Amino acid sequence: MTAPTLARRPLPLLTAEQIGGLRRELADVINYRKSGVSVNHIVGCPLECGYCVRHSFDNFAMKTPRRLMSDEDAVALLTSHPYFRPHRTPIQLLNRATDPMLPQVKPHVFAVLRMLDDKSLTNHVLIITRWRVSDEDCVVLNSFRNLRLTILVTHSGIDNPAIEPVNSTIAADSLRILHEHAERYKTVLYWRPIVPGLNDSAEHIERARELSLTAHATVFTGLFFREEIAAYYDEHGLPMPYDGTARRKIMPEEAEQRILDAFDTARIPGAAPWGTLFRKTSCAVAYAHAEADYNGHYGVRELCDICPPEQIALCAKAWVKPDLDEVIREARSLGAVGNVEVNGRAIVVEGLDEPARYYLQHGFGYQCHDRDKPHLYRQHGRAPIGWEAENGPDAT
């Protein structure tokens, strides 16, 4: 199948002056995040989700998608990036400032996928959407022969239109269509953001459990509640979900336990205790593709207690504690200072920003943490809001 022809006219390009007026986080097309190198050469979204991370970039008011550069230039920027490893580095497309399945955006997504696939790259590629996916879209998604492609469908079930203007039935329908037609790609139910008192009732949880049956895996997570989002809530008179803000996602312990209790299928003969439910995105993606987790979460064993036994076995086989001298050489070359440690859970470094830590993490298949921002036992990667302090003997 040849590269798809743009169904619409290409999105207009922003001028140099307009790009100069963007926050640096948006003007930089390539960002390295935990789930992979993120390519964001299109900004602007009309969906107006009240909790959108675009509030943090002062970009929520841009409703019409625009390009920062051509698709060809974005691919060249990605594949020449110093942190990009062919066949290894996970890739995310347009996950910061737009929805990749908007009608005017998805032709560009398909074009980028085609270029990457034509390079015979086998990297994981993640596309996150809450918008409409058609049968015809699935034909295109099935046409990529090399990429390990996963479509994550965001579904919140929030029925307050001031917070979630997009009816969640749109995502539910897209998930079913994607799962029905999946051949060469995988689908994940991205159940988020879960907010106590808003979308965590027994009815909401049961709805998500039913939807999980039409996905290859399900991942659940909480809310990024940053100061900019709190300000938006206050300005629009929306109910404040928490008394404070946090740099990490908020997922209270009580809410998690209620979800686990509802998903517990241990009484069903032959069923995995919690089905295909995961706490981390990369765990769900890896399971869907029958591979070990590329983020090395197996080192944080309390995350694995809900994983299917066959997935735990895969991750255990692939998880190897890296050689300390090799880690020190790599970390120092990236600018690490102070003591470099490799313990039973993670590589622990000082002085490295997130991209450098994720580069190490994906390179070694082993968690990499900042000593100054510890991942507490059972709270791994989450804000402390809603959790009692609890540290195991090997917590970092």
FIMIVO-130578 format. One record per residue (C-alpha): x, y, z; residue number from 1. Coordinates in steps of 0.02 Angstrom, whole numbers, plus 50000, padded with zeros to 5 digits. Example, Ala and Ser with C-alpha at 12.3 -4.5 7.8 and 13.67 -1.06 7.14 Angstrom:
<rs>
+-------+-------+-------+-----+
:    xx :    yy :    zz : pos :
+-------+-------+-------+-----+
: 50615 : 49775 : 50390 :   1 :
: 50684 : 49947 : 50357 :   2 :
+-------+-------+-------+-----+
</rs>
This chain:
<rs>
+-------+-------+-------+-----+
:    xx :    yy :    zz : pos :
+-------+-------+-------+-----+
: 50000 : 50000 : 50000 :   1 :
: 50072 : 50169 : 49951 :   2 :
: 50078 : 50319 : 50065 :   3 :
: 49901 : 50387 : 50089 :   4 :
: 49854 : 50545 : 49998 :   5 :
: 49800 : 50684 : 50115 :   6 :
: 49610 : 50678 : 50118 :   7 :
: 49609 : 50865 : 50154 :   8 :
: 49725 : 51008 : 50117 :   9 :
: 49879 : 51000 : 50228 :  10 :
: 49862 : 51097 : 50388 :  11 :
: 49931 : 51274 : 50378 :  12 :
: 50107 : 51303 : 50442 :  13 :
: 50136 : 51423 : 50585 :  14 :
: 50251 : 51568 : 50545 :  15 :
: 50420 : 51586 : 50628 :  16 :
: 50349 : 51728 : 50730 :  17 :
: 50201 : 51622 : 50787 :  18 :
: 50316 : 51479 : 50835 :  19 :
: 50424 : 51602 : 50930 :  20 :
: 50271 : 51649 : 51033 :  21 :
: 50242 : 51470 : 51091 :  22 :
: 50305 : 51401 : 51255 :  23 :
: 50469 : 51310 : 51230 :  24 :
: 50387 : 51143 : 51272 :  25 :
: 50273 : 51161 : 51120 :  26 :
: 50399 : 51241 : 51003 :  27 :
: 50515 : 51092 : 51031 :  28 :
: 50445 : 50960 : 50915 :  29 :
: 50540 : 50815 : 50994 :  30 :
: 50521 : 50777 : 51180 :  31 :
: 50580 : 50622 : 51271 :  32 :
: 50449 : 50557 : 51393 :  33 :
: 50431 : 50398 : 51493 :  34 :
: 50330 : 50309 : 51359 :  35 :
: 50454 : 50360 : 51224 :  36 :
: 50515 : 50497 : 51109 :  37 :
: 50366 : 50609 : 51077 :  38 :
: 50342 : 50690 : 50907 :  39 :
: 50230 : 50844 : 50912 :  40 :
: 50239 : 50946 : 50753 :  41 :
: 50053 : 50988 : 50759 :  42 :
: 49977 : 51095 : 50896 :  43 :
: 49799 : 51150 : 50930 :  44 :
: 49643 : 51052 : 50979 :  45 :
: 49456 : 51094 : 50981 :  46 :
: 49402 : 50960 : 51107 :  47 :
: 49415 : 51072 : 51263 :  48 :
: 49440 : 50937 : 51395 :  49 :
: 49449 : 51035 : 51559 :  50 :
: 49596 : 50934 : 51627 :  51 :
: 49702 : 50942 : 51468 :  52 :
: 49890 : 50958 : 51493 :  53 :
: 49888 : 51099 : 51364 :  54 :
: 49840 : 51215 : 51508 :  55 :
: 50018 : 51193 : 51568 :  56 :
: 50084 : 51254 : 51401 :  57 :
: 49975 : 51411 : 51388 :  58 :
: 49902 : 51337 : 51230 :  59 :
: 49725 : 51288 : 51279 :  60 :
: 49650 : 51432 : 51180 :  61 :
: 49722 : 51369 : 51015 :  62 :
: 49576 : 51267 : 50948 :  63 :
: 49626 : 51249 : 50766 :  64 :
: 49771 : 51129 : 50732 :  65 :
: 49924 : 51202 : 50646 :  66 :
: 50090 : 51128 : 50592 :  67 :
: 50259 : 51184 : 50655 :  68 :
: 50345 : 51095 : 50510 :  69 :
: 50313 : 50969 : 50373 :  70 :
: 50287 : 50784 : 50408 :  71 :
: 50450 : 50746 : 50317 :  72 :
: 50547 : 50867 : 50426 :  73 :
: 50468 : 50796 : 50584 :  74 :
: 50520 : 50619 : 50536 :  75 :
: 50697 : 50678 : 50496 :  76 :
: 50707 : 50768 : 50663 :  77 :
: 50650 : 50610 : 50754 :  78 :
: 50766 : 50486 : 50668 :  79 :
: 50917 : 50600 : 50686 :  80 :
: 50885 : 50639 : 50869 :  81 :
: 51035 : 50589 : 50977 :  82 :
: 50924 : 50488 : 51093 :  83 :
: 50834 : 50392 : 50956 :  84 :
: 50881 : 50209 : 50936 :  85 :
: 50812 : 50119 : 50782 :  86 :
: 50703 : 49970 : 50828 :  87 :
: 50718 : 50009 : 51014 :  88 :
: 50661 : 50182 : 51067 :  89 :
: 50472 : 50190 : 51091 :  90 :
: 50387 : 50329 : 50991 :  91 :
: 50230 : 50430 : 51030 :  92 :
: 50143 : 50533 : 50895 :  93 :
: 50054 : 50696 : 50933 :  94 :
: 50014 : 50661 : 51115 :  95 :
: 50042 : 50834 : 51190 :  96 :
: 49944 : 50967 : 51098 :  97 :
: 49812 : 50891 : 50985 :  98 :
: 49714 : 50731 : 50953 :  99 :
: 49795 : 50627 : 50816 : 100 :
: 49630 : 50561 : 50749 : 101 :
: 49547 : 50729 : 50717 : 102 :
: 49495 : 50730 : 50532 : 103 :
: 49618 : 50867 : 50485 : 104 :
: 49761 : 50790 : 50585 : 105 :
: 49754 : 50603 : 50549 : 106 :
: 49813 : 50616 : 50367 : 107 :
: 49975 : 50686 : 50436 : 108 :
: 49983 : 50545 : 50565 : 109 :
: 49961 : 50415 : 50428 : 110 :
: 50095 : 50500 : 50323 : 111 :
: 50220 : 50497 : 50468 : 112 :
: 50180 : 50315 : 50504 : 113 :
: 50207 : 50272 : 50321 : 114 :
: 50377 : 50357 : 50318 : 115 :
: 50433 : 50268 : 50475 : 116 :
: 50368 : 50100 : 50414 : 117 :
: 50454 : 50123 : 50246 : 118 :
: 50618 : 50138 : 50340 : 119 :
: 50586 : 49959 : 50403 : 120 :
: 50587 : 50022 : 50583 : 121 :
: 50512 : 49903 : 50711 : 122 :
: 50499 : 50026 : 50855 : 123 :
: 50345 : 50031 : 50964 : 124 :
: 50233 : 50175 : 50908 : 125 :
: 50095 : 50237 : 51024 : 126 :
: 49947 : 50341 : 50965 : 127 :
: 49827 : 50407 : 51097 : 128 :
: 49654 : 50466 : 51045 : 129 :
: 49481 : 50499 : 51113 : 130 :
: 49406 : 50540 : 50943 : 131 :
: 49318 : 50445 : 50806 : 132 :
: 49403 : 50300 : 50717 : 133 :
: 49322 : 50226 : 50562 : 134 :
: 49330 : 50058 : 50474 : 135 :
: 49432 : 50145 : 50338 : 136 :
: 49557 : 50208 : 50466 : 137 :
: 49582 : 50029 : 50525 : 138 :
: 49627 : 49976 : 50348 : 139 :
: 49767 : 50103 : 50348 : 140 :
: 49824 : 50057 : 50523 : 141 :
: 49833 : 49874 : 50473 : 142 :
: 49939 : 49916 : 50321 : 143 :
: 50100 : 49954 : 50416 : 144 :
: 50210 : 49800 : 50407 : 145 :
: 50356 : 49839 : 50521 : 146 :
: 50306 : 49958 : 50661 : 147 :
: 50238 : 49887 : 50823 : 148 :
: 50086 : 50000 : 50826 : 149 :
: 49969 : 50024 : 50974 : 150 :
: 49814 : 50134 : 50976 : 151 :
: 49769 : 50189 : 51152 : 152 :
: 49590 : 50249 : 51166 : 153 :
: 49562 : 50374 : 51307 : 154 :
: 49397 : 50344 : 51397 : 155 :
: 49353 : 50433 : 51558 : 156 :
: 49166 : 50407 : 51577 : 157 :
: 49155 : 50582 : 51651 : 158 :
: 48981 : 50648 : 51616 : 159 :
: 49006 : 50829 : 51671 : 160 :
: 49013 : 50921 : 51503 : 161 :
: 49103 : 51069 : 51581 : 162 :
: 49249 : 50953 : 51620 : 163 :
: 49231 : 50824 : 51480 : 164 :
: 49140 : 50902 : 51330 : 165 :
: 49176 : 50748 : 51222 : 166 :
: 49046 : 50613 : 51253 : 167 :
: 49134 : 50455 : 51310 : 168 :
: 49027 : 50350 : 51193 : 169 :
: 49136 : 50415 : 51050 : 170 :
: 49290 : 50334 : 51127 : 171 :
: 49193 : 50176 : 51169 : 172 :
: 49136 : 50158 : 50989 : 173 :
: 49312 : 50189 : 50924 : 174 :
: 49382 : 50057 : 51040 : 175 :
: 49258 : 49927 : 50978 : 176 :
: 49293 : 49967 : 50796 : 177 :
: 49481 : 49961 : 50822 : 178 :
: 49473 : 49796 : 50916 : 179 :
: 49358 : 49717 : 50789 : 180 :
: 49474 : 49756 : 50644 : 181 :
: 49643 : 49735 : 50730 : 182 :
: 49765 : 49628 : 50632 : 183 :
: 49936 : 49708 : 50635 : 184 :
: 49907 : 49838 : 50771 : 185 :
: 49848 : 49822 : 50952 : 186 :
: 49719 : 49919 : 51052 : 187 :
: 49727 : 49976 : 51233 : 188 :
: 49587 : 50049 : 51338 : 189 :
: 49669 : 50203 : 51416 : 190 :
: 49552 : 50229 : 51563 : 191 :
: 49592 : 50404 : 51624 : 192 :
: 49586 : 50517 : 51716 : 193 :
: 49502 : 50429 : 51862 : 194 :
: 49446 : 50558 : 51990 : 195 :
: 49361 : 50509 : 52153 : 196 :
: 49182 : 50569 : 52161 : 197 :
: 49180 : 50610 : 51976 : 198 :
: 49196 : 50447 : 51880 : 199 :
: 49239 : 50311 : 52005 : 200 :
: 49065 : 50252 : 52053 : 201 :
: 49021 : 50067 : 52044 : 202 :
: 48930 : 50105 : 51881 : 203 :
: 49081 : 50194 : 51805 : 204 :
: 49196 : 50052 : 51854 : 205 :
: 49080 : 49919 : 51785 : 206 :
: 49068 : 50015 : 51622 : 207 :
: 49257 : 50017 : 51608 : 208 :
: 49266 : 49832 : 51649 : 209 :
: 49144 : 49796 : 51507 : 210 :
: 49245 : 49904 : 51387 : 211 :
: 49404 : 49813 : 51436 : 212 :
: 49335 : 49659 : 51350 : 213 :
: 49351 : 49751 : 51183 : 214 :
: 49537 : 49792 : 51203 : 215 :
: 49696 : 49691 : 51205 : 216 :
: 49741 : 49771 : 51372 : 217 :
: 49680 : 49905 : 51492 : 218 :
: 49781 : 50033 : 51589 : 219 :
: 49705 : 50145 : 51723 : 220 :
: 49778 : 50304 : 51792 : 221 :
: 49736 : 50465 : 51883 : 222 :
: 49737 : 50651 : 51852 : 223 :
: 49879 : 50771 : 51817 : 224 :
: 49817 : 50915 : 51925 : 225 :
: 49942 : 51053 : 51897 : 226 :
: 49926 : 51233 : 51954 : 227 :
: 49873 : 51293 : 51781 : 228 :
: 49733 : 51164 : 51776 : 229 :
: 49677 : 51211 : 51952 : 230 :
: 49671 : 51394 : 51896 : 231 :
: 49561 : 51345 : 51748 : 232 :
: 49444 : 51249 : 51862 : 233 :
: 49432 : 51396 : 51981 : 234 :
: 49402 : 51522 : 51840 : 235 :
: 49260 : 51417 : 51769 : 236 :
: 49181 : 51370 : 51935 : 237 :
: 49218 : 51185 : 51915 : 238 :
: 49223 : 51071 : 52068 : 239 :
: 49400 : 51055 : 52133 : 240 :
: 49447 : 50871 : 52134 : 241 :
: 49588 : 50892 : 52262 : 242 :
: 49642 : 51018 : 52392 : 243 :
: 49815 : 51032 : 52316 : 244 :
: 49910 : 51010 : 52153 : 245 :
: 50053 : 50891 : 52114 : 246 :
: 50190 : 50862 : 51984 : 247 :
: 50140 : 50679 : 51967 : 248 :
: 49973 : 50598 : 51929 : 249 :
: 49854 : 50584 : 52076 : 250 :
: 49779 : 50411 : 52101 : 251 :
: 49720 : 50386 : 52280 : 252 :
: 49745 : 50217 : 52361 : 253 :
: 49561 : 50195 : 52404 : 254 :
: 49508 : 50226 : 52224 : 255 :
: 49636 : 50102 : 52159 : 256 :
: 49579 : 49968 : 52280 : 257 :
: 49397 : 49988 : 52231 : 258 :
: 49446 : 49965 : 52049 : 259 :
: 49549 : 49810 : 52088 : 260 :
: 49408 : 49737 : 52190 : 261 :
: 49286 : 49764 : 52046 : 262 :
: 49403 : 49688 : 51918 : 263 :
: 49449 : 49538 : 52025 : 264 :
: 49400 : 49385 : 51924 : 265 :
: 49492 : 49258 : 52030 : 266 :
: 49332 : 49163 : 52057 : 267 :
: 49316 : 49129 : 51870 : 268 :
: 49402 : 48963 : 51831 : 269 :
: 49555 : 48986 : 51722 : 270 :
: 49548 : 49177 : 51725 : 271 :
: 49693 : 49289 : 51773 : 272 :
: 49648 : 49371 : 51939 : 273 :
: 49626 : 49546 : 51867 : 274 :
: 49607 : 49507 : 51682 : 275 :
: 49718 : 49616 : 51573 : 276 :
: 49722 : 49767 : 51690 : 277 :
: 49885 : 49862 : 51714 : 278 :
: 49946 : 50010 : 51816 : 279 :
: 50073 : 50071 : 51687 : 280 :
: 50053 : 50112 : 51502 : 281 :
: 50208 : 50021 : 51444 : 282 :
: 50153 : 49865 : 51539 : 283 :
: 49988 : 49863 : 51444 : 284 :
: 50074 : 49895 : 51277 : 285 :
: 50202 : 49759 : 51308 : 286 :
: 50067 : 49634 : 51357 : 287 :
: 49964 : 49674 : 51202 : 288 :
: 50117 : 49634 : 51094 : 289 :
: 50167 : 49482 : 51199 : 290 :
: 50333 : 49562 : 51246 : 291 :
: 50424 : 49608 : 51406 : 292 :
: 50397 : 49785 : 51471 : 293 :
: 50523 : 49902 : 51391 : 294 :
: 50521 : 50016 : 51545 : 295 :
: 50585 : 49880 : 51661 : 296 :
: 50443 : 49897 : 51786 : 297 :
: 50474 : 49718 : 51841 : 298 :
: 50602 : 49790 : 51962 : 299 :
: 50460 : 49875 : 52055 : 300 :
: 50378 : 49711 : 52105 : 301 :
: 50225 : 49784 : 52191 : 302 :
: 50169 : 49849 : 52021 : 303 :
: 50164 : 49671 : 51955 : 304 :
: 50043 : 49597 : 52081 : 305 :
: 49895 : 49619 : 51963 : 306 :
: 49983 : 49565 : 51803 : 307 :
: 49938 : 49401 : 51714 : 308 :
: 50061 : 49263 : 51762 : 309 :
: 50119 : 49240 : 51583 : 310 :
: 50166 : 49423 : 51572 : 311 :
: 50262 : 49417 : 51736 : 312 :
: 50359 : 49269 : 51668 : 313 :
: 50403 : 49365 : 51509 : 314 :
: 50462 : 49517 : 51604 : 315 :
: 50559 : 49413 : 51730 : 316 :
: 50655 : 49326 : 51591 : 317 :
: 50701 : 49489 : 51505 : 318 :
: 50741 : 49590 : 51662 : 319 :
: 50928 : 49590 : 51695 : 320 :
: 51017 : 49699 : 51821 : 321 :
: 51141 : 49802 : 51719 : 322 :
: 51328 : 49808 : 51751 : 323 :
: 51368 : 49953 : 51867 : 324 :
: 51524 : 50007 : 51773 : 325 :
: 51430 : 50014 : 51609 : 326 :
: 51290 : 50115 : 51689 : 327 :
: 51415 : 50236 : 51765 : 328 :
: 51500 : 50263 : 51596 : 329 :
: 51333 : 50297 : 51510 : 330 :
: 51267 : 50408 : 51649 : 331 :
: 51427 : 50511 : 51661 : 332 :
: 51427 : 50536 : 51472 : 333 :
: 51253 : 50613 : 51490 : 334 :
: 51307 : 50728 : 51631 : 335 :
: 51267 : 50631 : 51790 : 336 :
: 51349 : 50694 : 51949 : 337 :
: 51369 : 50618 : 52121 : 338 :
: 51344 : 50434 : 52158 : 339 :
: 51272 : 50319 : 52025 : 340 :
: 51184 : 50168 : 52099 : 341 :
: 51106 : 50010 : 52031 : 342 :
: 50995 : 49927 : 52160 : 343 :
: 50864 : 49791 : 52150 : 344 :
: 50731 : 49910 : 52087 : 345 :
: 50814 : 50043 : 51981 : 346 :
: 50964 : 50141 : 51923 : 347 :
: 50976 : 50294 : 52036 : 348 :
: 51064 : 50451 : 51971 : 349 :
: 51088 : 50634 : 52011 : 350 :
: 51096 : 50782 : 51894 : 351 :
: 51006 : 50707 : 51744 : 352 :
: 50845 : 50777 : 51672 : 353 :
: 50700 : 50667 : 51620 : 354 :
: 50754 : 50638 : 51438 : 355 :
: 50925 : 50575 : 51492 : 356 :
: 50850 : 50462 : 51625 : 357 :
: 50726 : 50389 : 51501 : 358 :
: 50866 : 50361 : 51376 : 359 :
: 50956 : 50256 : 51507 : 360 :
: 50794 : 50170 : 51557 : 361 :
: 50750 : 50115 : 51381 : 362 :
: 50929 : 50070 : 51341 : 363 :
: 50950 : 49954 : 51490 : 364 :
: 50769 : 49899 : 51507 : 365 :
: 50785 : 49946 : 51690 : 366 :
: 50700 : 50085 : 51788 : 367 :
: 50803 : 50245 : 51809 : 368 :
: 50758 : 50364 : 51950 : 369 :
: 50815 : 50535 : 52009 : 370 :
: 50884 : 50525 : 52187 : 371 :
: 50799 : 50691 : 52229 : 372 :
: 50628 : 50630 : 52170 : 373 :
: 50611 : 50457 : 52247 : 374 :
: 50479 : 50332 : 52194 : 375 :
: 50401 : 50276 : 52356 : 376 :
: 50348 : 50097 : 52389 : 377 :
: 50174 : 50063 : 52314 : 378 :
: 50159 : 50246 : 52262 : 379 :
: 50277 : 50218 : 52116 : 380 :
: 50267 : 50368 : 51999 : 381 :
: 50113 : 50440 : 52085 : 382 :
: 50081 : 50593 : 52191 : 383 :
: 50071 : 50561 : 52380 : 384 :
: 49895 : 50633 : 52388 : 385 :
: 49777 : 50498 : 52449 : 386 :
: 49914 : 50379 : 52509 : 387 :
: 49978 : 50335 : 52680 : 388 :
: 50167 : 50341 : 52691 : 389 :
: 50234 : 50166 : 52667 : 390 :
: 50409 : 50116 : 52618 : 391 :
: 50475 : 49943 : 52593 : 392 :
: 50654 : 49898 : 52637 : 393 :
: 50711 : 49914 : 52456 : 394 :
: 50612 : 50069 : 52406 : 395 :
: 50704 : 50208 : 52316 : 396 :
+-------+-------+-------+-----+
</rs>
